């Protein structure tokens, strides 16, 4: 079970990426029934570390504090920072004893330099992708995604994608209720699947354009309604062709793919939080049948609704009992 978390502070560590990990794992939220992690920031010899923004942090702990950590987090730092023998040994020993390691943004460079990403699927910030693939040709880079979970090693993309990866680990280890509770306190989405794109074509619509935000809200609130693209276009007061183009620009997806993803996400919440039958959940999510729900759920989550419910409902009960 995830209890002991350590953050590895290396020269040039990025304050935001460090803050992401500290926000998820370093805050005691036991006052609202969430677990308090045994959390520490470590550096070699507990030496002060200068951040990428020019100020210095002074970790209280040396590397030995991380030797029994369930999870070691490696935030972004200088991409050309050499990995010392001590850091390399710590990372390899963590994997050998069954611990997990997670990088945020360019923290993947540290894992690759330590030899942990050879022949392993991984990702990093899209801006560093060319440099990363050039320096580490054996890494099996998955471009553009938010994060990649490959067993003991999780690699995430830039900045905010680290939040998604952290919450993904919490959800896996401690269940949906804990992950959702932390997300609620942080005022962030509780779940974004790793395969979502790091960026879309135009994150902010042209100022002269009317945003589709109200329509997206309506689609989410009426997720069980069977609606066509032409009907959505009419609701947005656009021609079907203009609507499709604008939808792609604002969301990075087609209307059908976006709505299907929202329906699967809603089904996931119902599977985690209710005892509703699968057929009932399929209807509530707009799939119409358990067969169609199963088809899309397997495609997006890699497992069946029944198996997902068994895994995460069991995980949630275990974490509550602990």
N, C-alpha and C positions, 0 to 999 in steps of 0.2 A: 504494500500500500504506500502511496505517496505521502511522506511526512517530512523527510529531511531534504531540503533544497539548498544548493549552493550556487552562487554566481561567480564565475571566473572573471576577474578584472585584469585586462591586459592593457599595455600602453596604447593610448589613443582611443580608449573605450568611448562609445557614443552615449551621451547622457540620456537621450530619449529611449534608446533600446535598453539601456540599463534600467531606466525608470519603468519600462513596461514590465520587466520581470519582477522588479520590486513591488509594483502595484498589485500584481496578481498574487504573488507568493509571500511578500514581505509585510503585509498588513494583517494585524490581528482582527478578524471579524467574528470572533467567537461570541460577541454580544448579540449577534443575530443568528446564532446557531451554525455558523460555518466553521470549518476546521482552521486552527491556527498552525501554520507550518513552522518547523524548526528551520529558520532561514538565516543565511549568512552570505556576505560578500567576502571573497577571498582573493589574495594576490600572493605572488611568490615572496616569502619572507615577511608577509603582512606589510610590504613596502607601499608607500604612497604611489598613486598612479595618476598621471596627467591625462585628462579627457581630451577628446577631439575639439572641444570648445575652449580649451586653454586653462581650465581650472583643475584643481587637484582633489582627488578623493583619497581618504585614508582608511582602507579596510582594517578591521580589527583582527582578522584571522589570516593565517598562512594556509598553504595548500593542504596541510594535514587535516584541516577542518572538513574538507570535502571528500575525504577518503571513504566515508561511509554514507555519503549522500545518495538518496534514491534518484535524484535528478541533478545534473550539473548543467547550468545554463551558460552559454557563451555568447554574450551580446556582440554587436558590431565593434570592431576596433581597427587599428591600422592593418590594411590588407597585406602589407609587406613586413609585418611584425614576425620575427623568427619565433618558432615554437621551441622552447627550452626542453631539455631532456626531462626535467621534473614535471612540466606540464604534459608532455607527451605520455609519460608513464602514468600520470594520474588519469588521463582520459582513457587510455587502453585498459588500465586496471578496473575502471568503472564499468566498462562494457563486459570485461571478463567475469566480474562478480555479479552481473545481472542488473546493474544500474542503467539509467538512461541518460542520454546527452541531447541537449537541444541548442541549436544555434539560432540567432536572430540576425537577419540581414547578412552583412559581410562576415559575421562570426563563422560562416561556413568555410572561409579561407583558413581559419585556425584548425578546424576539423580535418580539412583536406591536407593541410601541411603536416598534420600529425599522422597521416596515412589512414584515417578512419573512413574516408569516402571513396577509396579505390573500389571500383566495380559495384558501387552502391548508388541507387537513385537518390537525388538530392536537388536542392535549389538554393538560390540566393537572390539578392536584389537584381532586377533586370538591368540596371545601370552597370553592374559589375560582371554581367554574364560573359562577355567576350574575354575579359581578362581571366576570369575564373576558368573557363574551358580551355584557354590557352595554357595556363599554368598547371592545370590538373586534368590532363586528357583522359585519365582512367575513371574519373568521376562520371557517373551516368546522370548528367544534368537534365532536369525536367524544367523547361523554360516557362516563364510567365505565371506559374501557379502560386498560390498563397503559401503553401507549405507542403512538405513531403514527409510522411511518416513511414519509416522503414525499420520497424521493430524497435531496437534500442536507440536509434538515432532519428531525431526529428530536425529537419532544416527548414527555416522559414525565410520568406522574402523580406522586403524592406519594411522597416519601421512598424506601422500598425499591424502588418501581417503577423508580427510577433505576438500580439494579443490573441489572435486567432489560434496560433499554435499553442500558446500557453493554456488557453481554455480547452483546446482539444485534448491536451494531456490530462488536465483536471477531469474532464468528462470521462475519459477512458479509465482513469485510476479511481476516481471517487464518485462518479455518477453524475447524471444530468442535473439533479437538484443543486448540488454544490456548484457546478459550473454556471448554472443559470443564476444562482445567488450572487456569485462574484461578478458576473457580467452586469447584473442589475445594479449593483453598487458602483460599478465603473461606468454605467450608462453607455454600454456598447452592445452590439448584437451578440447574443449568447452562442450562436453557432454560424460559422461560414465554412463550408467544406473546402478542403485544401486545394481541390482542383479548380476553384474559381480563379479568374484572371487577376493578375496583379494590377492591371490598369485597363481602362477602356478608351475607346477612340477619342471621346471628348467628355471628360468628367463633368464639365460645367457647360450647360447649354448656352447658345448664343443669346445675348441680352435681349435681342428683338424677338426671340422665340418664346412661346409659352411652354413652361416646363410640364412634363408628364407626371410630376409628383402626385397631384390629386388623383389621376387615373390609377397610378400604381397603388395608392392607398385604397381606392375602391376595389381593385382586383384582389388585394390582400384580404380585405374585409368580406368579400364575396367569393372566397376561394372555391366554394362548392358549386358555383354557378357555371354551367356550360356555356361559354361565350366564344364567338368567332372573332377573328382578326378584323373582319369588316365591321362587326358590332362595336369592337373596341375603338376602331378608327372613328366611327360615327360619334361615339361618346366623347372622343377628344376633338371633335369637329375638324377632322382632317381626312383627306383622301386616303384610301388604304395604302397606296404607294408612299405618300409622304409620311404617314404614320409609321410604317415599317422602317423607313430610313431614320426617322427621328428616334424611334424606340431603340434601334441598334446603337445610335450615337449616344443616347443618355444612359443606357444600361449595359452596353457591350454584348447584348444578347437579342435573340428574336423573341417576339411576344410569347410564342408557344414554349420555347425553352425556359424563359424566365418564369412563366406561370407554373410549368411542371416542377421547376426547382423549388418554388415557394410551396407547392402542394406536398412535395416530398418532405420538406422541412417541417411543415405543419403536421404531417403524419408522424414524423419522428417525435415531435413533442407529445402527441397523443399516445404514442406507444410507450414513451417514458413515464408519462404522468397519469395515465388513466388505465382502467381495465376494460375499456370498450373493445368489443370483438373486432377483428380485422376487417370484416365486411362493413361494419358500421363506420370504422375509420376511413375506409375507402370512399364511402359516400360523403362523409363530412369534409373530405379533402378534394372532392370533385373528380375522383377517378372513376366512380361508378361501379367498379367491381374490385374484389380482392385480387383477381388475376392481373388487372391493369396496374393496381398499386404495387403488387409484387414485382412486376416487370420494371417499372421505373425506379422502385426502391433499390433493387439489385443493381441496376445500371449506375445509380448515383452513389450508393453507399457500399456496394460490394458484398451485401449480405441480404438475407430475406427479412421482412418485417418481423416474423416470428423469432428468428435468431437474434435480431437486434433487441427486441423486447426482453428476451431471456437474459441477454448479456448485461444490458444497462439497468434493468429493474433489479437484477441480482446484485449488480455493483452498488446501486443506491442503497439497498438494504444492508449490504456489508458495511458501507461507510457509516450508515446511521448507527449500526450496532457498535462500531468501534468508538 
